[in-house]
Amino acid sequence: MSSPAVTFAGPRRIPYPGGCVLEPGPYALDYLLRWTTDVTVAGVVHSNAAVFPLIRQLLTDPAAHGLRPEQAAQARDLFLQLAGQALAQEGGDPAWLAREFSR
């Protein structure tokens, strides 16, 4: 089996600041939609890239990034898996992340 065309490490613990006005789940969702890390796309490293917007670009035009549509979908699935786990740890619903891809 070949290695994935898009790779990145999962998010670390979400730095929830606490407080009585912030709900951890929605805060975590917002954080994950802006979360940055190094992302490798078809052998090209995108340093400190905002992962969610980059994956949306990959899904919109995979060929522009040297990918096939199914490889872009695999990148989305990896994001949903890794970020979804982090979101669930903060009491959020991983389905919230999936819904963001349809907006």
All heavy atoms as an XYZ file, in Angstrom:
782
protein
N       0.844     -1.185      0.000
C       0.000      0.000      0.000
C       0.888      1.246      0.000
O       1.879      1.320      0.705
C      -0.911     -0.026      1.231
C      -1.837      1.155      1.331
S      -2.984      0.904      2.704
C      -4.345      1.788      2.053
N       0.534      2.224     -0.794
C       1.342      3.440     -0.887
C       1.023      4.389      0.268
O      -0.029      4.309      0.887
C       1.087      4.141     -2.220
O      -0.252      4.551     -2.299
N       1.953      5.293      0.520
C       1.744      6.262      1.602
C       0.738      7.324      1.144
O       0.593      7.584     -0.049
C       3.063      6.896      2.005
O       3.615      7.585      0.901
N       0.077      7.965      2.090
C      -0.905      8.989      1.717
C      -0.231     10.178      1.028
O       0.911     10.520      1.319
C      -1.530      9.411      3.046
C      -0.844      8.653      4.113
C       0.171      7.753      3.503
N      -0.964     10.812      0.123
C      -0.438     11.959     -0.620
C      -0.410     13.222      0.238
O       0.333     14.143     -0.043
C      -1.277     12.196     -1.870
N      -1.245     13.249      1.278
C      -1.312     14.409      2.173
C      -1.113     13.902      3.593
O      -1.817     13.002      4.044
C      -2.666     15.140      2.061
C      -2.722     16.327      3.009
C      -2.924     15.579      0.623
N      -0.138     14.493      4.282
C       0.128     14.080      5.667
C       0.305     15.300      6.562
O       0.757     16.356      6.116
C       1.400     13.213      5.760
O       2.511     13.944      5.276
C       1.251     11.911      4.974
N      -0.087     15.122      7.804
C       0.120     16.133      8.839
C      -0.123     15.467     10.178
O      -0.826     14.461     10.275
C      -0.807     17.345      8.656
C      -2.261     17.003      8.495
C      -3.109     16.897      9.587
C      -2.786     16.777      7.229
C      -4.442     16.574      9.427
C      -4.128     16.456      7.058
C      -4.960     16.352      8.155
N       0.494     16.021     11.201
C       0.310     15.512     12.560
C      -1.004     16.047     13.115
O      -1.458     17.127     12.727
C       1.467     15.954     13.442
N      -1.591     15.304     14.011
C      -2.827     15.748     14.640
C      -2.596     16.913     15.579
O      -1.466     17.175     15.997
N      -3.670     17.618     15.902
C      -3.531     18.762     16.812
C      -3.150     18.302     18.216
O      -3.545     17.232     18.658
C      -4.912     19.405     16.802
C      -5.844     18.324     16.373
C      -5.049     17.402     15.490
N      -2.377     19.139     18.860
C      -2.078     18.891     20.277
C      -3.309     19.277     21.080
O      -4.304     19.722     20.531
C      -0.877     19.725     20.706
C       0.372     19.378     19.937
C       1.505     20.296     20.358
N       2.594     20.205     19.428
C       3.741     19.596     19.697
N       3.922     19.049     20.864
N       4.691     19.558     18.797
N      -3.216     19.160     22.352
C      -4.333     19.547     23.221
C      -4.747     20.982     22.913
O      -3.911     21.876     22.796
C      -3.911     19.418     24.679
C      -4.994     19.720     25.657
C      -5.514     18.440     26.260
N      -6.483     18.758     27.288
C      -7.651     18.165     27.349
N      -7.959     17.234     26.494
N      -8.498     18.475     28.280
N      -6.023     21.206     22.773
C      -6.538     22.537     22.448
C      -6.360     23.441     23.669
O      -6.771     23.085     24.772
C      -8.009     22.451     22.015
C      -8.084     21.657     20.705
C      -8.622     23.840     21.848
C      -9.451     21.298     20.248
N      -5.750     24.610     23.480
C      -5.453     25.498     24.608
C      -6.686     26.281     25.063
O      -6.777     27.498     24.895
C      -4.371     26.421     24.033
C      -4.707     26.498     22.584
C      -5.234     25.138     22.219
N      -7.643     25.583     25.627
C      -8.875     26.225     26.095
C      -8.560     27.138     27.279
O      -8.028     26.692     28.288
C      -9.893     25.164     26.497
C     -11.187     25.720     27.040
C     -12.011     26.501     26.238
C     -11.571     25.477     28.348
C     -13.186     27.024     26.721
C     -12.758     25.995     28.845
C     -13.559     26.766     28.032
O     -14.732     27.289     28.511
N      -8.889     28.438     27.163
C      -8.538     29.376     28.235
C      -9.465     29.301     29.442
O      -9.169     29.885     30.476
C      -8.638     30.737     27.554
C      -9.647     30.537     26.482
C      -9.466     29.114     26.021
N     -10.575     28.602     29.309
C     -11.522     28.516     30.415
C     -12.331     29.780     30.554
O     -12.298     30.663     29.713
N     -13.070     29.854     31.623
C     -13.887     31.042     31.854
C     -15.362     30.704     31.754
O     -15.754     29.664     31.233
N     -16.161     31.612     32.239
C     -17.586     31.332     32.306
C     -18.335     31.711     31.031
O     -19.481     31.354     30.868
C     -18.214     32.027     33.511
S     -17.994     33.816     33.477
N     -17.699     32.440     30.118
C     -18.416     32.839     28.909
C     -18.054     31.990     27.696
O     -18.735     32.051     26.688
C     -18.181     34.330     28.565
C     -18.813     35.221     29.605
C     -16.718     34.632     28.421
N     -16.995     31.206     27.784
C     -16.580     30.374     26.662
C     -16.997     28.930     26.887
O     -16.689     28.358     27.923
C     -15.061     30.416     26.485
C     -14.461     31.732     26.031
C     -12.941     31.630     26.054
C     -14.933     32.073     24.636
N     -17.688     28.368     25.921
C     -18.014     26.951     25.962
C     -16.866     26.192     25.304
O     -16.425     26.573     24.216
C     -19.321     26.684     25.203
C     -20.548     27.228     25.889
C     -20.869     26.466     27.171
O     -20.592     25.259     27.255
O     -21.398     27.109     28.089
N     -16.372     25.129     25.917
C     -15.214     24.424     25.372
C     -15.440     23.843     23.971
O     -14.556     23.924     23.124
C     -14.935     23.308     26.369
C     -15.763     23.584     27.557
C     -16.793     24.587     27.198
N     -16.602     23.269     23.710
C     -16.855     22.660     22.400
C     -16.807     23.667     21.261
O     -16.035     23.500     20.307
N     -17.617     24.730     21.305
C     -17.562     25.736     20.233
C     -16.196     26.422     20.128
O     -15.735     26.721     19.028
C     -18.658     26.731     20.614
C     -19.642     25.901     21.385
C     -18.781     24.937     22.164
N     -15.545     26.649     21.262
C     -14.198     27.239     21.221
C     -13.251     26.303     20.469
O     -12.465     26.742     19.628
C     -13.671     27.494     22.638
C     -12.247     27.993     22.627
C     -11.972     29.344     22.448
C     -11.176     27.117     22.758
C     -10.665     29.810     22.405
C      -9.870     27.567     22.702
C      -9.620     28.921     22.538
O      -8.326     29.375     22.479
N     -13.333     25.010     20.769
C     -12.463     24.030     20.120
C     -12.738     23.976     18.614
O     -11.801     23.871     17.815
C     -12.665     22.654     20.751
N     -13.997     24.054     18.218
C     -14.331     24.065     16.791
C     -13.672     25.250     16.106
O     -13.009     25.094     15.069
C     -15.846     24.111     16.594
C     -16.300     24.270     15.140
C     -15.905     23.060     14.304
C     -17.806     24.502     15.091
N     -13.818     26.424     16.672
C     -13.209     27.619     16.092
C     -11.691     27.461     16.006
O     -11.075     27.798     14.999
C     -13.592     28.848     16.919
C     -13.049     30.125     16.314
O     -13.430     30.449     15.177
O     -12.238     30.796     16.985
N     -11.101     26.953     17.055
C      -9.649     26.733     17.082
C      -9.227     25.788     15.953
O      -8.266     26.055     15.232
C      -9.228     26.168     18.442
C      -7.774     25.798     18.513
C      -6.811     26.748     18.831
C      -7.359     24.495     18.249
C      -5.468     26.410     18.891
C      -6.016     24.158     18.293
C      -5.079     25.110     18.617
O      -3.747     24.769     18.658
N      -9.933     24.683     15.792
C      -9.557     23.684     14.796
C      -9.751     24.176     13.365
O      -9.031     23.754     12.456
C     -10.343     22.391     15.028
C      -9.947     21.655     16.306
C     -10.970     20.585     16.644
C      -8.547     21.069     16.174
N     -10.684     25.069     13.151
C     -10.883     25.625     11.813
C      -9.759     26.591     11.441
O      -9.565     26.888     10.263
C     -12.244     26.318     11.713
C     -13.448     25.377     11.827
C     -14.737     26.172     11.798
C     -13.431     24.308     10.739
N      -9.007     27.068     12.442
C      -7.879     27.974     12.203
C      -6.532     27.330     12.539
O      -5.489     27.955     12.365
C      -8.055     29.256     13.019
C      -9.248     30.070     12.573
C      -9.443     31.354     13.374
N      -9.887     31.057     14.738
C      -9.155     31.277     15.831
N      -7.985     31.832     15.769
N      -9.629     30.962     17.020
N      -6.539     26.089     13.011
C      -5.355     25.377     13.470
C      -4.310     25.266     12.360
O      -4.636     25.014     11.199
C      -5.804     24.007     13.971
C      -4.747     22.968     14.092
C      -3.638     23.015     14.884
C      -4.708     21.723     13.408
N      -2.911     21.868     14.738
C      -3.547     21.056     13.843
C      -5.537     21.098     12.491
C      -3.196     19.797     13.383
C      -5.182     19.852     12.030
C      -4.021     19.208     12.476
N      -3.049     25.497     12.729
C      -1.954     25.424     11.763
C      -0.938     24.364     12.157
O      -0.707     24.113     13.346
C      -1.227     26.785     11.635
O      -0.649     27.129     12.892
C      -2.171     27.877     11.174
N      -0.336     23.772     11.149
C       0.751     22.812     11.328
C       1.411     22.607      9.969
O       0.920     23.103      8.955
C       0.243     21.468     11.906
O       1.358     20.693     12.360
C      -0.582     20.677     10.904
N       2.509     21.881      9.947
C       3.157     21.559      8.675
C       2.345     20.473      7.969
O       2.012     19.448      8.577
C       4.585     21.073      8.897
C       5.507     22.171      9.410
O       5.098     23.354      9.399
O       6.628     21.847      9.833
N       2.026     20.710      6.711
C       1.249     19.774      5.904
C       2.061     19.442      4.658
O       2.544     20.343      3.975
C      -0.109     20.381      5.484
C      -0.911     19.387      4.652
C      -0.910     20.828      6.714
N       2.209     18.163      4.381
C       2.895     17.731      3.169
C       1.853     17.307      2.148
O       1.006     16.450      2.434
C       3.865     16.570      3.455
O       4.803     16.997      4.443
C       4.607     16.147      2.199
N       1.894     17.936      0.974
C       0.954     17.650     -0.110
C       1.762     17.224     -1.324
O       2.522     18.028     -1.877
C       0.093     18.887     -0.454
C      -0.859     18.579     -1.604
C      -0.666     19.382      0.762
N       1.620     15.963     -1.704
C       2.324     15.417     -2.871
C       3.826     15.746     -2.814
O       4.423     16.173     -3.792
C       1.699     15.932     -4.163
N       4.408     15.576     -1.636
C       5.841     15.786     -1.451
C       6.264     17.223     -1.187
O       7.429     17.475     -0.914
N       5.339     18.168     -1.250
C       5.644     19.583     -1.004
C       5.209     19.942      0.420
O       4.046     19.738      0.778
C       4.924     20.490     -2.019
C       5.178     21.960     -1.709
C       5.353     20.149     -3.436
N       6.127     20.475      1.212
C       5.814     20.846      2.591
C       5.255     22.268      2.622
O       5.868     23.192      2.101
C       7.055     20.745      3.500
C       6.723     21.214      4.919
C       7.586     19.325      3.513
N       4.096     22.397      3.228
C       3.472     23.705      3.472
C       3.662     23.974      4.963
O       2.941     23.433      5.797
C       1.982     23.676      3.106
C       1.733     23.381      1.665
N       1.477     24.360      0.750
C       1.718     22.207      0.981
C       1.298     23.820     -0.440
N       1.443     22.499     -0.323
N       4.648     24.800      5.295
C       4.988     25.060      6.690
C       3.927     25.920      7.367
O       3.477     26.918      6.801
C       6.332     25.772      6.788
O       7.352     24.941      6.287
N       3.566     25.503      8.558
C       2.632     26.256      9.393
C       1.368     26.660      8.626
O       0.895     27.790      8.720
C       3.323     27.482      9.987
C       2.638     27.970     11.230
O       2.072     27.192     11.992
N       2.659     29.272     11.448
N       0.821     25.719      7.880
C      -0.372     25.974      7.065
C      -1.641     25.835      7.903
O      -1.713     25.003      8.811
C      -0.432     24.985      5.904
N      -2.628     26.656      7.588
C      -3.954     26.498      8.187
C      -4.581     25.260      7.527
O      -4.873     25.271      6.331
C      -4.796     27.740      7.956
N      -4.742     24.199      8.276
C      -5.084     22.891      7.722
C      -6.463     22.882      7.062
O      -6.597     22.441      5.913
C      -4.990     21.788      8.805
C      -5.315     20.429      8.215
C      -3.608     21.787      9.438
N      -7.485     23.359      7.737
C      -8.835     23.308      7.182
C      -8.942     24.066      5.860
O      -9.418     23.498      4.864
C      -9.860     23.817      8.208
C     -11.257     23.883      7.677
C     -12.008     22.739      7.511
C     -11.831     25.098      7.342
C     -13.303     22.791      7.003
C     -13.119     25.170      6.844
C     -13.856     24.013      6.676
N      -8.492     25.329      5.778
C      -8.574     26.025      4.485
C      -7.760     25.341      3.384
O      -8.183     25.303      2.229
C      -8.041     27.421      4.778
C      -8.184     27.594      6.249
C      -8.035     26.220      6.833
N      -6.604     24.788      3.730
C      -5.789     24.102      2.734
C      -6.527     22.880      2.197
O      -6.567     22.651      0.987
C      -4.430     23.702      3.309
C      -3.508     22.915      2.376
C      -3.229     23.691      1.088
C      -2.225     22.547      3.091
N      -7.135     22.117      3.077
C      -7.853     20.928      2.619
C      -9.056     21.325      1.756
O      -9.354     20.666      0.761
C      -8.243     20.030      3.800
C      -6.969     19.426      4.406
C      -9.203     18.925      3.358
C      -7.169     18.615      5.639
N      -9.713     22.416      2.092
C     -10.812     22.894      1.232
C     -10.282     23.214     -0.163
O     -10.944     22.918     -1.162
C     -11.480     24.105      1.848
C     -12.357     23.722      3.038
C     -13.081     24.887      3.568
N     -14.163     25.204      2.627
C     -15.306     25.739      2.976
N     -15.521     26.035      4.237
N     -16.222     25.996      2.090
N      -9.090     23.815     -0.253
C      -8.486     24.086     -1.563
C      -8.193     22.785     -2.308
O      -8.426     22.684     -3.515
C      -7.186     24.875     -1.401
C      -7.358     26.291     -0.945
C      -6.008     26.960     -0.693
O      -4.950     26.418     -1.007
N      -6.060     28.138     -0.093
N      -7.681     21.803     -1.585
C      -7.379     20.513     -2.207
C      -8.639     19.861     -2.759
O      -8.615     19.277     -3.846
C      -6.712     19.571     -1.197
C      -5.401     20.014     -0.565
C      -4.919     18.969      0.433
C      -4.353     20.316     -1.611
N      -9.728     19.958     -2.024
C     -10.989     19.370     -2.470
C     -11.568     20.115     -3.670
O     -12.161     19.501     -4.557
C     -12.006     19.364     -1.323
C     -11.691     18.413     -0.171
C     -12.546     18.746      1.038
C     -11.890     16.968     -0.600
N     -11.378     21.425     -3.702
C     -11.904     22.246     -4.789
C     -11.166     21.985     -6.096
O     -11.785     21.884     -7.152
C     -11.819     23.740     -4.422
O     -12.594     23.950     -3.239
C     -12.354     24.621     -5.530
N      -9.827     21.876     -6.020
C      -9.029     21.685     -7.229
C      -7.844     20.768     -6.934
O      -6.697     21.228     -6.828
C      -8.551     23.037     -7.765
C      -7.942     22.935     -9.153
O      -7.884     21.822     -9.722
O      -7.515     23.984     -9.672
N      -8.099     19.464     -6.819
C      -7.010     18.539     -6.479
C      -5.855     18.573     -7.486
O      -4.697     18.533     -7.096
C      -7.679     17.168     -6.467
C      -9.136     17.400     -6.499
C      -9.379     18.781     -6.985
N      -6.171     18.659     -8.765
C      -5.126     18.611     -9.798
C      -4.132     19.764     -9.668
O      -2.949     19.602     -9.970
C      -5.768     18.622    -11.181
N      -4.586     20.911     -9.197
C      -3.693     22.063     -9.026
C      -2.616     21.785     -7.984
O      -1.587     22.457     -7.960
C      -4.495     23.303     -8.630
N      -2.859     20.779     -7.153
C      -1.910     20.426     -6.093
C      -1.258     19.066     -6.350
O      -0.629     18.499     -5.459
C      -2.626     20.417     -4.739
C      -3.215     21.741     -4.383
N      -2.482     22.740     -3.792
C      -4.451     22.249     -4.574
C      -3.244     23.804     -3.616
N      -4.443     23.527     -4.092
N      -1.458     18.551     -7.570
C      -0.855     17.271     -7.924
C      -1.541     16.070     -7.308
O      -0.912     15.026     -7.117
N      -2.829     16.213     -7.011
C      -3.588     15.133     -6.375
C      -4.714     14.643     -7.272
O      -5.178     15.360     -8.162
C      -4.200     15.617     -5.060
C      -3.266     16.130     -3.973
C      -4.082     16.619     -2.786
C      -2.289     15.049     -3.536
N      -5.175     13.451     -6.967
C      -6.418     12.932     -7.544
C      -7.537     13.254     -6.565
O      -7.291     13.447     -5.366
C      -6.313     11.428     -7.759
C      -5.233     11.030     -8.774
C      -5.230      9.527     -9.070
N      -5.282      8.689     -7.881
C      -4.227      8.295     -7.173
N      -3.007      8.666     -7.522
N      -4.372      7.519     -6.116
N      -8.771     13.322     -7.013
C      -9.889     13.637     -6.110
C      -9.961     12.720     -4.880
O     -10.228     13.186     -3.773
C     -11.120     13.485     -6.999
C     -10.619     13.790     -8.372
C      -9.216     13.233     -8.414
N      -9.678     11.438     -5.075
C      -9.755     10.517     -3.925
C      -8.653     10.805     -2.904
O      -8.837     10.569     -1.700
C      -9.748      9.049     -4.365
C      -8.524      8.615     -5.127
C      -8.617      8.806     -6.641
O      -9.510      9.510     -7.140
O      -7.745      8.254     -7.328
N      -7.513     11.331     -3.352
C      -6.444     11.696     -2.414
C      -6.847     12.927     -1.599
O      -6.553     13.010     -0.405
C      -5.137     11.953     -3.158
C      -4.547     10.699     -3.761
C      -3.361     10.985     -4.649
O      -3.434     11.844     -5.537
N      -2.263     10.275     -4.409
N      -7.512     13.869     -2.234
C      -8.014     15.038     -1.505
C      -9.067     14.606     -0.492
O      -9.091     15.107      0.636
C      -8.588     16.063     -2.479
N      -9.913     13.659     -0.881
C     -10.926     13.146      0.047
C     -10.277     12.425      1.224
O     -10.751     12.523      2.361
C     -11.893     12.213     -0.689
N      -9.179     11.729      0.980
C      -8.451     11.070      2.073
C      -7.882     12.101      3.040
O      -7.868     11.878      4.254
C      -7.335     10.185      1.529
C      -7.827      8.938      0.845
C      -6.713      8.163      0.154
O      -5.600      8.662     -0.028
N      -7.027      6.949     -0.264
N      -7.416     13.229      2.510
C      -6.907     14.306      3.372
C      -8.026     14.849      4.242
O      -7.836     15.085      5.444
C      -6.300     15.423      2.523
N      -9.211     15.047      3.659
C     -10.371     15.499      4.440
C     -10.694     14.486      5.534
O     -10.934     14.846      6.683
C     -11.587     15.692      3.529
C     -12.831     16.134      4.299
C     -14.112     15.885      3.526
N     -14.208     14.476      3.186
C     -14.633     14.024      2.009
N     -14.992     14.828      1.055
N     -14.690     12.723      1.800
N     -10.696     13.208      5.181
C     -11.010     12.169      6.162
C      -9.989     12.136      7.297
O     -10.359     11.943      8.461
C     -11.092     10.802      5.479
C     -12.250     10.706      4.494
O     -13.153     11.580      4.515
O     -12.250      9.762      3.680
N      -8.708     12.352      6.968
C      -7.681     12.396      8.015
C      -7.923     13.585      8.938
O      -7.832     13.459     10.163
C      -6.286     12.473      7.383
C      -5.110     12.560      8.359
C      -5.048     11.325      9.261
C      -3.800     12.742      7.583
N      -8.230     14.739      8.357
C      -8.541     15.912      9.174
C      -9.733     15.627     10.082
O      -9.700     15.935     11.282
C      -8.835     17.119      8.280
C      -9.268     18.334      9.056
C      -8.332     19.158      9.665
C     -10.609     18.668      9.182
C      -8.724     20.285     10.391
C     -11.011     19.784      9.904
C     -10.063     20.590     10.504
N     -10.795     15.056      9.518
C     -11.990     14.771     10.324
C     -11.684     13.796     11.452
O     -12.210     13.932     12.556
C     -13.121     14.246      9.439
C     -13.723     15.264      8.477
C     -14.722     14.592      7.538
C     -14.367     16.414      9.231
N     -10.812     12.833     11.181
C     -10.447     11.865     12.216
C      -9.638     12.529     13.332
O      -9.999     12.451     14.508
C      -9.650     10.720     11.616
C      -9.140      9.736     12.652
C      -8.119      8.757     12.079
O      -7.804      8.783     10.891
N      -7.597      7.913     12.933
N      -8.534     13.185     12.950
C      -7.628     13.754     13.958
C      -8.241     14.950     14.682
O      -8.203     15.028     15.916
C      -6.305     14.150     13.304
C      -5.496     13.013     12.678
C      -4.258     13.554     11.984
C      -5.137     11.962     13.710
N      -8.784     15.892     13.931
C      -9.388     17.066     14.557
C     -10.673     16.677     15.285
O     -10.990     17.257     16.329
C      -9.662     18.143     13.508
N     -11.387     15.702     14.750
C     -12.611     15.240     15.411
C     -12.338     14.653     16.788
O     -13.097     14.871     17.733
N     -11.237     13.930     16.916
C     -10.853     13.390     18.225
C     -10.569     14.518     19.201
O     -10.994     14.477     20.362
C      -9.637     12.473     18.082
C      -9.918     11.191     17.358
C      -8.644     10.414     17.024
O      -7.528     10.850     17.286
N      -8.824      9.248     16.423
N      -9.836     15.535     18.741
C      -9.512     16.672     19.604
C     -10.783     17.424     19.994
O     -10.937     17.847     21.147
C      -8.535     17.610     18.895
N     -11.692     17.586     19.051
C     -12.950     18.278     19.331
C     -13.785     17.503     20.346
O     -14.324     18.087     21.294
C     -13.731     18.482     18.029
C     -15.049     19.230     18.129
C     -14.868     20.616     18.732
C     -15.691     19.325     16.744
N     -13.863     16.204     20.181
C     -14.634     15.373     21.113
C     -14.062     15.444     22.527
O     -14.820     15.429     23.510
C     -14.665     13.926     20.617
N     -12.746     15.560     22.648
C     -12.119     15.659     23.972
C     -12.568     16.917     24.709
O     -12.542     16.964     25.933
C     -10.594     15.656     23.860
C     -10.017     14.320     23.509
C      -8.512     14.375     23.327
O      -7.901     15.437     23.312
N      -7.910     13.214     23.180
N     -12.971     17.930     23.946
C     -13.429     19.185     24.554
C     -14.952     19.260     24.649
O     -15.504     20.322     24.917
C     -12.892     20.374     23.747
C     -11.390     20.475     23.732
C     -10.783     20.674     25.111
O     -11.435     21.282     25.993
O      -9.642     20.216     25.333
N     -15.608     18.143     24.403
C     -17.061     18.110     24.528
C     -17.803     18.525     23.270
O     -19.024     18.674     23.284
N     -17.090     18.710     22.177
C     -17.721     19.066     20.911
C     -18.121     17.834     20.124
O     -17.737     16.715     20.449
N     -18.869     18.047     19.081
C     -19.349     16.970     18.225
C     -18.522     16.957     16.940
O     -18.522     17.946     16.201
C     -20.823     17.200     17.897
C     -21.443     16.080     17.103
O     -20.704     15.242     16.532
O     -22.678     16.038     17.036
N     -17.818     15.860     16.634
C     -17.030     15.793     15.411
C     -17.851     16.067     14.141
O     -17.300     16.518     13.137
C     -16.472     14.369     15.411
C     -16.387     14.023     16.867
C     -17.605     14.676     17.484
N     -19.148     15.862     14.185
C     -20.001     16.155     13.031
C     -19.982     17.656     12.696
O     -20.227     18.035     11.549
C     -21.430     15.685     13.292
N     -19.678     18.495     13.674
C     -19.571     19.924     13.410
C     -18.494     20.208     12.359
O     -18.666     21.074     11.508
C     -19.244     20.697     14.676
C     -20.252     20.635     15.787
C     -21.552     20.189     15.710
C     -20.030     21.016     17.128
N     -22.144     20.280     16.933
C     -21.241     20.784     17.830
C     -18.953     21.540     17.819
C     -21.390     21.066     19.191
C     -19.091     21.818     19.162
C     -20.305     21.589     19.840
N     -17.378     19.478     12.453
C     -16.293     19.671     11.496
C     -16.718     19.237     10.096
O     -16.440     19.928      9.119
C     -15.051     18.879     11.929
C     -14.292     19.407     13.125
C     -13.261     18.400     13.588
C     -13.643     20.734     12.800
N     -17.370     18.093     10.004
C     -17.841     17.612      8.700
C     -18.787     18.614      8.065
O     -18.728     18.864      6.865
C     -18.505     16.253      8.863
N     -19.636     19.213      8.883
C     -20.600     20.191      8.374
C     -19.887     21.410      7.781
O     -20.351     21.994      6.796
C     -21.536     20.633      9.508
C     -22.602     21.615      9.083
C     -23.481     22.040     10.232
N     -22.685     22.779     11.196
C     -22.788     22.652     12.513
N     -23.650     21.802     13.033
N     -22.027     23.365     13.324
N     -18.740     21.778      8.330
C     -18.007     22.942      7.836
C     -17.532     22.745      6.392
O     -17.403     23.714      5.653
C     -16.816     23.262      8.735
C     -17.199     23.769     10.099
C     -17.965     25.089     10.054
O     -17.625     25.956      9.230
O     -18.897     25.259     10.860
N     -17.291     21.509      5.981
C     -16.859     21.264      4.610
C     -17.988     21.493      3.604
O     -17.722     21.686      2.429
C     -16.296     19.849      4.456
C     -14.892     19.722      4.943
C     -14.609     19.064      6.121
C     -13.828     20.256      4.220
C     -13.302     18.959      6.579
C     -12.527     20.152      4.658
C     -12.261     19.504      5.840
N     -19.219     21.481      4.052
C     -20.336     21.681      3.140
C     -20.771     23.145      3.057
O     -21.683     23.480      2.301
C     -21.531     20.810      3.543
O     -22.013     21.199      4.813
N     -20.143     24.007      3.807
C     -20.501     25.438      3.780
C     -19.844     26.148      2.639
O     -18.842     25.834      2.149
C     -20.104     26.118      5.089
C     -20.955     25.655      6.222
C     -20.559     26.371      7.475
N     -21.417     25.915      8.535
C     -21.843     26.679      9.498
N     -21.491     27.922      9.566
N     -22.623     26.194     10.430
